[in-house]
Amino acid sequence: MELNIALLKELSEAAGVPGREEAVREIVLRELTPLADEIRTDALGNVIARLGGKGKGKGPKVMLAAHMDEIGFLVKHVDEKTGFLRLDPVGGFDPRVLVAKRVVVHAESGDYVGAIGTKPVHILTEEERKKPLEIKDLFVDLGLPAEEVKAKVQIGDFVTLRQDFVEMGELLSGKAMDDRVGLFAMIEAVRRLRESGASWEAEIYAVATTQEEVGLRGARVSGYGVSPDIGIALDVTIASDVPGASESDYVTKLGEGVAIKIKDSASVSNPKLVRFLRKLAEERDIPYQLEILPRGGTDAGALQLTKEGVAAVTLSIPTRYVHSVVECVHPRDVEATIELLAAFLERAHEGEYSL
């Protein structure tokens, strides 16, 4: 089935750092409202869409979680003399990917394009050249006089990296694919289930979460509110199938299907849930790969620890260059994720996930 690339592009290019996801939330509400029996937001800004099943409360309660936020910055200082901005990160960055990038400062008075700068290499001392680059070494230049910057920009204004979404060969590339592509897969799986005419026993909660990049916060509170029996996070994972990496360090490969997570830093997936997803994928000829991520986590880590505990797993979309502005995914993997998730929602009631 052909992917709705226009929607994925819109999600990727929308701006929303942890705690400031409102632009992304508007898109999610627009897309999920026609598909849901009930939709609401909570105190942390999570969007919670419920689709009732024919089990009428007797089927399992399945919560899907895909996060709306992207890594970014907050303005922490405006230089009195120059108007240059200093940044406080919200989410994990490798400073090496930030030099000479453009950003957008989202202020109450409007959006302002700026450039990330650092001290020119030509005037660095030998000692400075040996030191690894840090966020504190970077600043944002808006190209405006200091007085104008001080009048327009406030401490706490949020900043995102500026990048267009593009189709690049066979791949789709842009900023914030982590986790807008997971959000996209969740929306499209729910749409596919609803429009297929299929019936399902489970009570489904599709949740677009906030503040994942700073500690899985939105999933923690929405999980408590929903109190699911089964939790499935939709997120990206590392595809390090690039020159210089050994095959044992790939984690996943682009184009080889949805990744069913076994373990990451935040959660160990329910083995019966993993087995059921593998069985479904094999029955329907959906390409998949198994994933062990040595570092990093997803909303499944919060869902797993909800109340008395939840059977949880992550369906991951392999992604190259994670936490950069050129994150790349393969449409084949995105399609496999949508297909497997929709199949699971239809048949979730058939599994036994108690350990």
C-alpha positions as CSV (number, residue, x, y, z in Angstrom):
1,M,0.0,0.0,0.0
2,E,1.3,3.5,-0.9
3,L,2.5,5.6,2.1
4,N,1.1,9.0,2.7
5,I,4.4,10.8,2.2
6,A,2.8,14.2,2.5
7,L,1.7,13.5,6.1
8,L,5.1,12.1,7.1
9,K,6.7,15.3,5.6
10,E,4.3,17.5,7.5
11,L,5.1,15.7,10.8
12,S,8.8,15.7,10.2
13,E,9.0,19.4,9.5
14,A,6.7,20.4,12.4
15,A,8.5,22.0,15.4
16,G,8.0,20.5,18.9
17,V,10.7,20.1,21.6
18,P,9.8,18.4,24.9
19,G,7.1,20.4,26.6
20,R,6.3,22.4,23.5
21,E,4.7,19.9,21.2
22,E,1.6,22.0,20.4
23,A,2.2,22.2,16.6
24,V,2.6,18.4,16.3
25,R,-0.4,17.9,18.6
26,E,-2.6,19.9,16.2
27,I,-1.7,17.5,13.3
28,V,-2.3,14.4,15.5
29,L,-5.7,15.7,16.6
30,R,-6.7,16.4,13.0
31,E,-5.7,12.9,11.9
32,L,-6.9,10.8,14.8
33,T,-10.2,12.6,15.6
34,P,-12.1,11.1,12.7
35,L,-10.8,7.6,13.5
36,A,-11.5,7.6,17.3
37,D,-14.6,6.9,19.3
38,E,-13.3,9.3,21.9
39,I,-10.3,11.7,22.0
40,R,-8.8,13.9,24.7
41,T,-5.6,15.5,26.0
42,D,-4.2,15.4,29.5
43,A,-2.3,17.7,31.7
44,L,1.1,16.9,30.1
45,G,-0.4,17.4,26.6
46,N,-0.6,13.7,25.6
47,V,-3.2,13.0,22.9
48,I,-5.3,9.9,23.9
49,A,-7.5,8.4,21.3
50,R,-9.8,5.5,22.1
51,L,-11.2,2.9,19.6
52,G,-13.7,0.6,21.2
53,G,-13.7,-3.1,20.2
54,K,-16.5,-5.5,19.8
55,G,-15.4,-7.1,23.1
56,K,-17.1,-4.1,24.8
57,G,-14.6,-3.9,27.6
58,K,-14.0,-7.6,27.9
59,G,-11.1,-7.7,25.4
60,P,-7.5,-6.7,26.4
61,K,-6.8,-3.0,26.7
62,V,-4.0,-2.2,24.3
63,M,-2.1,1.1,24.5
64,L,0.1,2.4,21.7
65,A,2.6,5.1,22.4
66,A,4.6,7.2,19.9
67,H,6.2,10.4,21.0
68,M,5.6,13.9,19.5
69,D,8.7,15.6,20.8
70,E,12.0,16.1,19.1
71,I,15.4,16.9,20.6
72,G,16.1,20.7,20.6
73,F,17.1,23.6,22.8
74,L,15.8,26.4,25.0
75,V,17.3,29.8,25.0
76,K,19.2,30.2,28.2
77,H,21.1,33.5,27.6
78,V,21.0,36.5,25.3
79,D,24.4,38.3,25.1
80,E,23.9,42.0,26.0
81,K,26.5,43.3,23.6
82,T,26.2,40.9,20.6
83,G,22.7,39.4,20.7
84,F,24.2,35.9,20.3
85,L,22.2,33.2,22.1
86,R,23.4,30.4,24.3
87,L,21.4,27.2,24.4
88,D,20.3,24.6,27.0
89,P,19.6,21.2,25.3
90,V,16.4,19.3,25.8
91,G,17.3,15.9,24.6
92,G,20.7,14.2,23.8
93,F,22.9,15.8,21.1
94,D,26.2,14.9,19.6
95,P,27.7,18.4,19.4
96,R,29.7,17.3,16.3
97,V,26.5,17.3,14.2
98,L,25.5,20.8,15.2
99,V,28.3,23.0,13.9
100,A,27.2,25.2,11.0
101,K,23.6,24.1,11.1
102,R,20.6,26.5,10.8
103,V,18.0,26.7,13.5
104,V,14.7,28.3,14.1
105,V,14.1,30.2,17.3
106,H,10.4,30.0,18.1
107,A,9.5,33.2,20.0
108,E,6.2,34.7,21.0
109,S,6.8,37.5,18.4
110,G,7.5,35.0,15.6
111,D,10.0,32.5,14.2
112,Y,13.6,33.6,13.5
113,V,16.1,31.7,11.5
114,G,19.6,31.6,12.9
115,A,22.9,29.8,12.4
116,I,24.8,27.8,15.0
117,G,28.4,29.1,15.3
118,T,31.5,28.4,17.3
119,K,34.9,29.9,17.6
120,P,36.7,29.7,14.2
121,V,39.2,26.9,13.9
122,H,41.8,29.4,12.5
123,I,42.1,31.1,15.9
124,L,41.9,28.1,18.2
125,T,44.9,27.4,20.5
126,E,46.6,24.0,20.3
127,E,45.0,23.1,23.6
128,E,41.5,24.1,22.4
129,R,41.9,22.0,19.3
130,K,42.5,18.9,21.4
131,K,39.4,19.3,23.5
132,P,36.1,17.7,22.3
133,L,33.4,20.1,21.3
134,E,30.7,20.8,23.9
135,I,27.3,22.4,23.7
136,K,28.6,25.3,25.8
137,D,31.0,26.1,23.0
138,L,28.2,26.8,20.6
139,F,26.0,29.9,20.1
140,V,23.2,31.1,17.8
141,D,23.6,34.1,15.5
142,L,20.3,35.6,14.3
143,G,22.0,38.2,12.2
144,L,20.2,41.0,14.0
145,P,21.5,43.8,16.2
146,A,21.6,43.0,19.9
147,E,18.9,45.5,20.9
148,E,16.5,43.9,18.3
149,V,17.3,40.3,19.6
150,K,16.7,41.3,23.2
151,A,13.3,42.8,22.2
152,K,12.2,39.7,20.3
153,V,13.7,36.7,22.1
154,Q,13.2,35.6,25.7
155,I,14.8,33.1,28.0
156,G,12.9,29.8,27.5
157,D,12.0,30.3,23.9
158,F,12.5,27.0,22.2
159,V,14.8,26.3,19.3
160,T,14.7,23.5,16.7
161,L,17.0,22.5,13.9
162,R,15.9,23.7,10.4
163,Q,15.8,21.0,7.8
164,D,13.5,20.1,4.9
165,F,12.2,16.6,4.5
166,V,13.4,15.0,1.2
167,E,13.1,11.7,-0.7
168,M,16.7,10.6,-1.1
169,G,17.1,7.7,-3.5
170,E,15.0,4.9,-2.0
171,L,15.1,6.6,1.4
172,L,13.1,9.3,3.3
173,S,15.2,11.8,5.1
174,G,14.6,14.7,7.4
175,K,14.7,16.0,10.9
176,A,12.8,14.6,13.8
177,M,12.1,11.2,12.2
178,D,12.7,10.3,15.8
179,D,9.8,9.9,16.5
180,R,7.6,11.5,13.9
181,V,7.9,8.3,11.7
182,G,6.7,6.2,14.7
183,L,3.8,8.7,15.2
184,F,3.0,8.3,11.5
185,A,3.1,4.5,11.7
186,M,0.7,4.6,14.7
187,I,-1.8,6.9,13.0
188,E,-1.7,5.0,9.7
189,A,-2.1,1.6,11.4
190,V,-5.2,2.9,13.3
191,R,-6.5,4.3,10.0
192,R,-5.9,1.1,8.2
193,L,-7.6,-0.9,10.9
194,R,-10.6,1.4,10.9
195,E,-11.0,1.6,7.1
196,S,-10.5,-2.1,6.5
197,G,-13.8,-3.0,7.9
198,A,-12.1,-5.5,10.3
199,S,-13.6,-6.1,13.7
200,W,-11.4,-6.4,16.8
201,E,-11.9,-7.5,20.4
202,A,-9.3,-5.2,22.0
203,E,-10.0,-1.8,23.4
204,I,-7.3,0.3,21.7
205,Y,-5.8,3.5,23.0
206,A,-3.5,5.3,20.5
207,V,-1.5,7.8,22.5
208,A,0.8,10.5,21.1
209,T,3.1,11.2,24.0
210,T,5.1,14.2,25.2
211,Q,8.5,14.6,26.7
212,E,9.9,11.2,25.8
213,E,13.3,12.7,25.0
214,V,13.7,13.9,28.6
215,G,12.7,10.8,30.5
216,L,9.6,9.1,29.0
217,R,7.4,11.5,31.0
218,G,4.3,11.6,28.8
219,A,4.1,7.8,28.6
220,R,4.5,7.5,32.3
221,V,1.4,9.7,33.1
222,S,-0.8,8.6,30.2
223,G,0.0,4.9,30.9
224,Y,-1.2,5.4,34.5
225,G,-4.4,7.0,33.2
226,V,-5.1,4.3,30.6
227,S,-3.9,1.4,32.7
228,P,-3.4,-1.0,29.8
229,D,-3.0,-4.7,29.7
230,I,-0.6,-4.5,26.7
231,G,1.7,-1.6,25.8
232,I,3.4,-1.1,22.4
233,A,5.8,1.7,21.8
234,L,6.4,2.9,18.2
235,D,9.9,4.4,17.9
236,V,13.0,4.5,15.8
237,T,16.1,2.4,16.4
238,I,19.7,2.4,15.3
239,A,20.6,1.2,11.8
240,S,24.4,1.5,11.8
241,D,24.8,-0.4,8.5
242,V,27.3,2.1,7.3
243,P,31.0,2.1,6.4
244,G,33.3,1.6,9.5
245,A,30.8,-0.3,11.6
246,S,31.1,-4.1,12.0
247,E,28.1,-6.2,11.2
248,S,27.7,-7.2,14.8
249,D,27.2,-3.5,15.7
250,Y,24.5,-2.8,13.1
251,V,21.5,-3.4,15.5
252,T,19.3,-3.3,12.5
253,K,19.6,-2.8,8.7
254,L,17.6,-0.5,6.5
255,G,15.1,-2.1,4.2
256,E,14.9,-5.5,6.1
257,G,11.6,-4.8,7.9
258,V,10.2,-3.7,11.1
259,A,12.3,-4.4,14.2
260,I,10.7,-6.3,17.1
261,K,12.7,-5.2,20.1
262,I,14.0,-7.8,22.6
263,K,15.8,-5.3,24.9
264,D,17.1,-1.8,25.3
265,S,18.4,0.3,28.3
266,A,14.8,1.1,29.5
267,S,12.9,-2.2,29.0
268,V,13.1,-5.9,28.4
269,S,10.2,-6.9,26.2
270,N,7.6,-9.4,27.2
271,P,8.8,-12.6,25.5
272,K,5.3,-14.0,24.8
273,L,4.4,-10.7,23.1
274,V,7.6,-10.9,21.0
275,R,6.7,-14.4,20.1
276,F,3.2,-13.5,19.1
277,L,4.4,-10.6,16.9
278,R,6.9,-12.9,15.2
279,K,4.2,-15.5,14.5
280,L,1.9,-12.8,13.0
281,A,4.7,-11.4,10.8
282,E,5.6,-14.9,9.5
283,E,2.0,-15.8,8.8
284,R,1.5,-12.6,6.8
285,D,4.9,-12.5,5.2
286,I,5.8,-9.2,6.8
287,P,9.5,-8.6,6.8
288,Y,10.9,-8.3,10.3
289,Q,14.2,-8.3,12.3
290,L,14.9,-8.8,16.0
291,E,16.5,-5.9,17.8
292,I,18.8,-5.6,20.9
293,L,19.7,-2.0,21.4
294,P,22.7,-1.6,23.7
295,R,22.0,2.1,24.6
296,G,18.8,4.1,24.5
297,G,15.1,3.4,25.4
298,T,11.5,4.1,24.3
299,D,8.1,4.7,25.9
300,A,7.9,1.0,26.5
301,G,10.2,1.5,29.5
302,A,7.5,3.7,31.2
303,L,4.6,1.5,30.1
304,Q,6.2,-1.7,31.4
305,L,6.3,-0.2,34.9
306,T,2.7,1.2,35.0
307,K,0.8,0.3,38.2
308,E,1.2,-3.5,38.8
309,G,3.1,-3.9,35.5
310,V,2.2,-4.2,31.8
311,A,3.2,-6.6,29.0
312,A,5.2,-4.3,26.8
313,V,7.2,-4.3,23.6
314,T,8.6,-1.8,21.1
315,L,8.1,-2.0,17.3
316,S,11.0,-0.1,15.9
317,I,11.7,1.5,12.6
318,P,15.3,1.2,11.6
319,T,16.9,4.6,11.1
320,R,20.3,5.8,10.0
321,Y,22.0,8.9,11.6
322,V,19.6,9.1,14.6
323,H,19.6,12.5,16.5
324,S,20.8,14.4,13.4
325,V,18.9,16.5,10.8
326,V,19.4,13.8,8.1
327,E,17.7,10.8,9.8
328,C,16.9,8.3,7.1
329,V,14.3,5.5,7.0
330,H,13.3,3.1,4.3
331,P,9.6,3.1,3.1
332,R,9.7,-0.7,3.2
333,D,10.4,-0.8,6.9
334,V,7.7,1.9,7.6
335,E,5.1,-0.1,5.7
336,A,6.1,-3.3,7.5
337,T,5.6,-1.5,10.9
338,I,2.2,-0.3,9.9
339,E,1.1,-3.7,8.6
340,L,2.3,-5.6,11.6
341,L,0.8,-3.2,14.1
342,A,-2.6,-3.2,12.3
343,A,-2.5,-7.1,12.3
344,F,-1.7,-7.2,16.0
345,L,-4.5,-4.8,16.9
346,E,-7.0,-7.0,15.1
347,R,-5.8,-10.2,16.8
348,A,-4.4,-9.0,20.1
349,H,-7.1,-10.9,22.0
350,E,-5.7,-14.2,20.7
351,G,-2.5,-14.0,22.7
352,E,-1.6,-15.0,26.2
353,Y,1.0,-12.7,27.6
354,S,1.2,-13.6,31.4
355,L,4.6,-14.7,32.5
